Amino acid sequence: MAILVAGLIFLSFSNDKPAYKIFNSGGKDVKYSKMMKSLNEADIILFGEFHDNPIAHWLQREVAGDLYDIRQDSLVLGAEMFEADMQLLLDEYLGGTIPEDKFEDQARLWDNYKTDYKPLLTFAFDHKIPFVATNVPRRYANLVYREGFEGLENLSSEAKEYVAPLPVKYDPELSGYKMMLEMASHMGGGMNAKNLPKAQAIKDATMGYFIMKNWSHGKIFLHFNGSGHSDNKEGITWYLQQENPELNIVTITTKMQETPDKLLEESAGMADFTIVVPERMTRTY
C-alpha cells in the first residue's frame, strides 16, 4: 500500500522544475538560442532585472559572454548600478591603473555588488571590454525629487557633465511615470509627490544619454538595469528613441510567477523577451 501511495505521489510531480523560461512579446516560449539571435541583431539591448534575482544576474553574464564570442571588440557594456561620476574610477580599474581592492574601497557599490555585478566587471576586465557607468549620481536624482528639473539648472558646469543635457525632455503621460505618481500620491508623498516620476525620468534620461554617447554604428551596447527602467518600451527606451528612432532596441524583462510554465497574460508584451522565474527562487538579498 505504501508503495502504491508513493507511486501516486511521484506521478503528481511535474516532469521538470525549470529555473526559468523565456517568452517572446507574444507570450510564446522560446529557446535561449532564439533570443540570442535577436540580441545579436540589436544596436542596444536593455536587460531589465529584478535586483535580487540570481537567475537574471546569471543570464546577464551568460548573454554578455555569448555576445562577446560573436561580436568581440564591437561589444560595449554598461549599467544602472554605476553612476556617471564613477567613470574615471571604473576606467582606472578596468585599465589596470588601480587594483581591484582599491576600486572596491573607493567606489559607491551596491550591497549585492560582489554576488551580482562583480562577475560582469570581472568579465569586462578579463576581455578588455568597455564598461560605461550610465546612471545619474543619486544626489542629483534626489535634487530633482526635492526641486523638480529646475533644481538642475543651478548645478556647476562640471556637475552637469554627469546629467543628461538640459532641459530634459519629459512625458508625464508615459504609463510608468503615471503609475509612479499615483503610488506616491496614495502613500502621502506630500509636496514632492509630483517630482517622484521626474526623479525617475532623470535617471532614464541620463542612462539613455550615456548609452548613446558610447554607442556608434556597428557596435552593440548591452545595458543592465532594473526592469522598471525599460518595461513597455518606456523609460530608457523612450529617451533613446527621442535621439534616434531608427535604433534597433531589444528589451528583456524579468518576472516572477508561481511557475514559469506559461507567461501571465498581463505580462505579455512588456518586453521583447521575458524571463520568468519561479517565485520560490532564492534571492541574493
C-alpha angles and dihedrals in degrees: 000000000000090000091052092050091048090050092052091049092052091049089056092060118096115252093244142012105215117195090216145352129207123224130186125229090275092057096253117137113243136186123256089246090058091053091047091054089056093044092052089058094052130102093205130015120198108199106197114202142179100240094227098042114111095194092056091049092048091050091049089059092045093050091048091051095047093047090050090053088057104033104027110175094013092070120102124182129202140164147199089225093074120063121223096247088061093064096099092050090046092050092048091054096044091045093052096246093121128027124249096255092054090049092051092047094053104033122089096238128182116250091249094048097114096052101034113023106022091074088059093050091045089052090050090048094049094049099034092241117164112248118197126207098216108169126099113251105266092235089065093047086052089050090056090049090054101038108012123237088314090073090067092063090072094057119111118257088252092054091048089062087075095052133068111269115279137276092047118217111236133181110192090187094070106116095235093054093044091052091049091051091049092051092047091051093050091048092054099255090168121198092345096054092095090056097053095086089044090056087053090047094054088055091049093045094048094047089050091048095052092044090055092043090057100038126083135170111292093026125106116213116202110196127189118209144142109283091242089069094062110018117125090016088284132116111034091006092058092051093048090051091052088060098041120004090185094067117119099228118181118193131202125191134186125226133179120216137166087257130004093222096107132014112245112247094239091058097051114110097017090116140359088257130020123199109207117201127184113259090234092062113126114260123223092227 
